[in-house]
Amino acid sequence: MPGGAPANVAVAARRLGFSAAFIGKVGDDPFGRLLIDSLQSEGVETRGMRIDPEIRTTLAFIAMPDAQSTEFLFYRHPGADMRLRPDELDEKLPAGARAFHFGSISLGTEPIHSATLRAIKLAREAGALVSLDVNYRPGLWSGPEAAASAVRAVLPLVHLVKVNQAELVLLTGTDDPVAGSEAICHVGPTTCIVTLGADGSWYRVGAAARFAPAFAVHAVDATGCGDGFMAGVLVRLIAAGDEWPACLKEDTLGPAVRYGNAVGALTATQRGAIPALPTAAEVAAFLASRDEERSHGRT
């Protein structure tokens, strides 16, 4: 199945009614062509993608001990995604974005690390919201401290960062969402979201840390839930217009996180990452049904 965290976010944003583009590199092989075709079929702009004639597309094998857990095994030594160079960037894409989202996997090696930093710089100069999903995959790093160091180095450049509880420990040494999110925001980000899977999410803006409960669903596959969640949060924030920085406050972020929780919950009810991402109409119907249940005293 086609997937990859930032690509999942791009497709999810499209299904939620927003325009999206993807920047990356794939091999000149059937897997790479499948990924390009999959994004194009969803309406994602792919002019920022590059094809490597020498190195193959990275593959990920995903094991599921249970419906709430995933374990990743990557085949890339190297993979084409690692070889995107700064000079290959279509600079008009990050410079024209309302939100620029990336993951820590792009920070692990050169030249993709430098290409990512260049894209972040262009997005920030253009006034875009810069979003990071830590998305730690141990098998892609020489060790935990290498990953933590790379992420900490970019935190001052990020407005919004998402971590799960294990990643919170990696970066801060604590699994407490309140204390950990405060430590992360202290070094730069305006907002930190700590996802707890089926248990919901914590979000922090400034001094305020709040909990957003998850929606109970029959989960069959957790793959891509965090990416759907991020897309839901981001589209709600940028939907406010050109004044998105003003939306990074408690009374605006709370509804955005709730919307993201709904997108993530619906993603868990289907198998796969991209194939499982819901449409805006499906999310609206889901939230309406849950609001109706709540109004009648049901949970």
Summary of the structure (lengths in Angstrom):
residues: 299
radius of gyration: 18.1
end to end distance: 33.8
largest distance: 60.1
contacts: 1030
relative contact order: 0.13
helix: 48%
strand: 17%
